[in-house]
Amino acid sequence: MIFTNALNTESNRGLTVMHQNTHRATRRMRPRNNAPLHAVAHHHRGIGLRFADMLKSGRGAWVAFLAVLGPGLLAGLSDDDPAGITTYSVLGADFGYRLLWIIPASTVLLVQFHLMAVRIGAATGKGFVGIIREKWGRGAGYFAVGGLLFANFGTICAEYAGISAAGGLLGIPSWISAPLAGVIISLVVVLGSFHRVERVLLVISSTLALYIVDGLLAGPDWGEVMHHSVIPHLPMNAAGWIAIAAALGTTLAPWGLAFIQSYAVDKKITLESLRWARVDVIIGSVLTGVIGLAIAVACAATLNKAGVHIADAGDAAKALEPLAGRFATVLFGAGLLGASLLAAAIVPIATAYSIAEGVGEPASLDLDSHHFQWFYAAFIGLTIAAVSVVSLPGLPLIPLIYTSQVVNAVVLPLHVIAIQMLAADASIMGKARSAPWSRVAGWCSIVLILACVLALGWSWLSGL
């Protein structure tokens, strides 16, 4: 009898465990309360719960900040990509200190619109293309995807061109360095969880601090740096306007705005955690401007002073050696490689977010095997296409890099106007809609952006 009772008890335990396992499997296959699939994926990984627990634990401000750290830093620092480094290098080498003011000015705009994008993501739980699709319909969503895809693909090619340039400093041909980097980045993004991918990207982003050291090693005239960073001086020719538009387009890139909103949603940033997310955005944006300024200053103090003209960031690294020493060249090249790897992961991720949102599919770095098709297929497809283009022999990479930033500047007005309208829409944002002063500041900034783009067009037409 005792044996029978024990057997029955054990059998009941087995049935209970089986029932629990079946229940868990059912929960994995069916979204809770019609929750979006990316939210279910986060539930499986435990990311959303972990962040929520950290924010509610009462363990202090530092823990709360760490819980939301990432979107602002990654979106900001990835703007200092190979295309950005090339743009800042040309800005300093060709125009000296004269046009430095565009970098701090662009940084202010970066803070403003990144904060706006994060707030929209926190209030709606949708990325940029997702909320456009909901507000203005499927056609508007497809149009937004098309615009971002057109602007972003040139930038993705520019990231792998930067990897090729960094490999070239070590004698590695582009047909080896670009595909190898593409394989490594794809494995990290596709196989890693959200948390693991983010940690890898944050570690890579730390290499950009090397440019600050490079700026100090160049020994610039700090009085000139301060003067031209604060007081605007207009360009004297069409090339100067192109440089300004390129600097604006590389600092305040449309793909960066799309990425930070979708990534904030992916990380489960909410209105309750928005206070600390703002700190993350401001730190990331300011660091972006400081690093960009350091690159331009380093080239202005050395290359411009010596009358050296460059075509790309790799040329800048090589030209620095006789002027600032071998150590400066090594730092510049190492920073270029780190920036290339960081942006070569983030820009395709940003584009994959937009494509998946545009077709109404889930978009997350934590999707399970049943729901990853559109997001990861877009990421891998963009990576393969960009690597293939960059690996072509004799391809004029530098015009591609520089042109991609001008295209970003031209596409930018449409993007920031859409963000401004969405942030002010009470039907979407509710009580989180932008304040009157914020709306006025936003439209003033948009007017400045339009003025830069129109000046670029006028200078180009007058030169024909």
N, C-alpha and C positions, 0 to 999 in steps of 0.2 A: 504493500500500500504506500509506504513512504517512497519507494522507488518510483511508483506510478505517478504520485503527486509531483515528485521532482521532475519527472519526464514531462508532465503536462506544463509545469511552470516554465521549464526551459523552452518547450515548444511555443508557449505564449510569448516568451521573450523574443524568440526568433520571428514570430509573426509580427510582433510590434516593431522590431527593427526593420523587417521587410516593408511594413506599411510606411514607416518613416522615410525609408529610402525612396519608395515609390512617390511619396508626397513631395520629397525634395526634387525628384526628377520632373514631376509635373509642374512644380513651381518654376523650374529652370526653363521649361518649354513654353509657359504661359505668362505673359506680363501681368504684374499685379495692378489691379485697378486701371487697366488700359494704359499703363505707364509706357513711355517710349522705350524702344528696344535698347537704346544706349544706357538708359537708367537700369534696366534689368542686367545688362552686362556688368555695370558697376556694382550692382548688388552681388553678383556672383564673385567678383574679385575682392569685394569688401572695401573698395576705395571710397565710395560714398559714405559708408558707415564709419570708416576710420576718420575721415575728415570731420564728419558731424560730431563724433565723440571728442575729437581734439578741440573743436570749437566750444563744446559745451562742458568740457572737463573743469574749467575754471583754473587751469594750471598757469595762467598768466598770459600777458600780451605776446610774448615771444613765441609761445606754442601756437597761439591763434594766427600769428603772422606766417609761421612755417606751414600751417595748414593750407593757406591760399597762395603761397609762394610759387611762382612759375610763369603764369600767363604774361605778366608785364615784363619780366626779365627776358624771357625767351622771345617774345614778339619784338621787344625793343632791340636787344642785342643782335638778333638775326638781321636787323636792318643794316648792320655793319658787315654786310656780306662781301664777297669778292667784287660785285658790281659797285657796292658802296665804297669799298676801299679804293677801287680804281677811280671812281668819281671824285672822292675827296683828294686822292693823290694828284689827279690832273688839276683840280681846283687850286691846290697849293703850288704845284710846279709851274703852271702856266700863268697864274694871276697873283702869286705871292700872297700877301696878307689881305689884299684889297676886298675880296669877296667872302671873307671868313664869317661875316654877319649872317649869311644865309643858314649856317649850321645851327647857331643858337635859336634863330627865328623858327626854323623847322622843328627844333626840339620842343619849343613851346606848343606848336601845333600838334606835335606827336602826343604830348601829355594830354592835351585837350580832347582829341578825338579817340585816343585809346581809352581814356576814362569813360567817354560816352559809349563806346562799343561794349566795354565790360558791363556797364550798367544795363544796357539793352539785353545782353545775354543773361545777366542775373535776374532781371525782371520777367523775361519771357521764356527762358529755358530753351531758346532756339538760337542757332547761328545766323550769320548775316543773310545768306541766301535763303535759309529756312524761313526767316521772318518776312523777307521780301515776298516769297512764294505765298505765305499766309495772307499778307496784307494786300498785295496787288495782283495775285493770281499766278498760275503756272507759267504763262508766257513771260511775265516779268522775271520769274525765277530763272527760266532758261536764258533770258537775255543777260542777267547778272552772271550766270555761270560762263556764258560765252565770252563776256568782257574780261572776266578774271582769268579764264583759260588763255585767252589771247595775250594778255599782259604777263601772265605768270610763266608761260612756257619759255619765253626768252630769258626770264630771270633764272629759271631752273638750269637752263643751259649755261648761264653766266656763273652759277655756283660750281658746276662741274668744270667750267673753264678755269675757275680759280684753283680748283684742286689740281688741274693739269699744270697751271702756272707754278704752284707750290712744288709739285713733283718735278717740274723742269729745273728748278733750282738745285735739285739733287741728281739731275741727269736721268730721271724716269720719264719715258715717253708717255704722251697722253693716252695712247691706246692701251696702256697698262694701268696707269693711275686712276683714270676715270671709271673704267669698268670695275676695278677692284673696290673703289670707294662705293660705287653703286650697290655692289653685292653686300658689303659690310653694313651699310646704312639700311638696306632693305631687310636684312636679317634681324637687326636690332629693332626696327619699327614693327615688323610683322610678327615676330616671335615674342617680343617683350610685352609685358603688361604696361598699362598706362604709367604706373609709378616708376617702373624700371626705365622706360623710355625717357621719362622726364628727368630722372637722375643723371642718365648718360648725357642728355643734352645740356643740362646745367653745368656739368663738369667740363664739357667741351667749350661752353661759352666763357668759362673763366680764362681761357687762353687769350681772349681779346684784351685783357688788361696789359698785355705786352706792348700794345701800341702806345699806352700812356708813357711807359718807360722810353719808348722810341722818341716821343715828342720831347721829353726832357733831355735825352742825349743829343738832340739836334742843336741845342743851345740857341733858341730863338730870341728875338728881341721882344721881351714880354710887354713892353710899353706899346709896341705896334700891334701885338696880338690883342691886347685889351681894347685898344682904340678901334680896330677894325672888326672886332667881334661884337661891339656894342653899337657903333655908328655905321649905318648902311652907306655904301658907296655903289652907285649904279654902274653896271658894266659899260664899257666903252665901245663894244662891238657885238656882233651877233654871236660870236663864240662865247662871250661872257654870259649872255642870256641863256644859251644852251647849257652852260655849266651850272647856272642857278636853277634852271628847270630840272636838270639831272640830279642836283643835290637835294632839291625838294622831293623829287620822285623817289630817291633812294632812302631818304629819312622817313618820309611819311608815305610808305608804299601801300597801295590798295590791298595787296595780299597780306600785309601785316595787320591791317584793320580787320580783314575777314578772319585771319587766324586767331587773333586775340579774343574775338567774340565767341567763335566756335570752341576754342580751347577752354575758355572760362566756363562754358556750358558743360564741356566734357569733364572738367574738374569739379563740377557741381558747386560753383560759386553761386551764392544766393545773396539776396538783399541784406540778410543778417550778417553775412561775412564780407560785405562790400567795403566796409571801413578799412579792413586790412588789405583787401585787394587793391584799393587805391594806393596804398603805400608801395605795394609791389610794382604797380604801373609807373608811379613817379620815379622810383629808383631805377627801373629798367630804362625809362625814357631819358633820364638825365645821364646815365652811364653811356647810352647810345650817343648822345650829343658830345660828351666829353671825349669819347674814343674817336669819333669822327673829327672833332676839332684837333685832337692830338696828331692824327694822320695828316691832315691838311697843313698843320703847323710844321711838322717834321719835314714835309716836302717843300714848303715855302722857305724855310730857313736854310735848306741845303740845295735842293735841285733848282729852285727858282733863282736863288742867289748866284749859282754857278751857271745859269743859262741852259740847264739840261731839260730837254723835253722828253716826256715818256708817253708810252702807249697804253701800258697796263700796270697793275700792281706788281707783277713780277719784275718789270723794268725798274719800278721804283725801288724794290728791294736790292737789285743789283747796283743801281746808281748810287745808293746810299753808302756803299762800302768805302769808296775812296774819300767820301765827304764826312761821314760820321763814324766810320770804323766797321770792322767785320761783325762786331757784336750787334750793331744796329741792324745789319742785314739779316742776321740769324733771327733776331726778334721779329722783324717785319715778316720774314718768310714763315715763321712758326705761327704768328698771328693770322696770316693769310690762310694757312692750312686749317687751323681751328675754325676760323670764320666760314670757310668753304664747307667743311663737314657739317657744321651746325645748320647753315642755311640750306644745304643740299638735302637735309632731312625735313626742315620746317616748311619750306616753300611747297614741296609736293604734298606734305600733310595738309597745309592750308588749302591747296587746290582740291585735294581729295575730299576734305570736309565740304567744300562748296559744291562739288559735283554730286556727292551723295545727297546733300540737302536739296539740291536742285531737282533731283528725280524722286524725292520723297522717301529715300532710304535712310536707315540709321547711320550716323557718322560718329565714330568713337574709336579711340585707341585701345579700348577694352572690349571690343565686340567678340562674341563667341563664334565658333566655327560655322554656325547656321546663318549668321547675319553679316558676315564680313565682306561679301562678294563685291559690292559696288565700291566701298571705301578703299579696301586694300587693292582691288584690281586697278582702281584709278591711280593709287600711289605707285604701284609697280609699273604700270604702263607709262606714266610720266617719267619715271626714273630711267626706264629702258630707252625711251625716245630721246631724252636729253643726253644720256651717255653715248648713244649712237651718233648724235649730231656732233658732239664735242670730239669724238674719236675720229671723225673724218679728217683725212690729211689735207692741209692747206686751207682749212676753213678760217675766214677772217673773224676770229673770236672777239677782238677788241671792238670793232663796230657793233657787233651783236650785243656785247655787254653794255656799251654806252647807250645804244639805241633802246635797249630794254628799259633803261631808267627814264629816258625821255617819254616812252610809251606809258610808263607808270604815272608820270606827271600829267599826261593828257587824260588818262582814264580817271585819275584821282578826283577831279571835281564832281563827277557823277556819283562816286562812292561816298564822298563826305556829305553831299547834299542829301543822299538817301539816309545816311546815318542821322543827320540833323533832323530830318522830317520824322523818322521813326522815334527818336528820343523825345520829341515834343508831342507825340501822339498819345493822348490820354487813353484812347481805346485799347492801345497796346501796352503802354507802360503803367497805367493806373496812377497811383500816388507817386510812383517813381519817375514820372515824366520830368524832363529838364525844367529848371526854374527859368523865369523870364530873363534874368541876367545872363544865364548860360545860353539861352537861345540867341540873345543879341550878340554875345561874344562869338558864338558859332557862326552866325551869318557874316560877321565882320571877318573872321578867319577865311571863310569861303570866298569872300570878295578878294582877299589878298591872294589866295591860291589861283583864282581865275585871272587876276591881273598878271601874275607870273606866266601863266600859260599863254595868255593873249599876247604878252610882250614877246614871248618866244616865237609865236606864230608871225607876229609883225616883223620881227628881226629876220626871220627866215624868208618871208616873202619879199622884203626889201632887198635881200641879198641876191635874189634871182635875176 
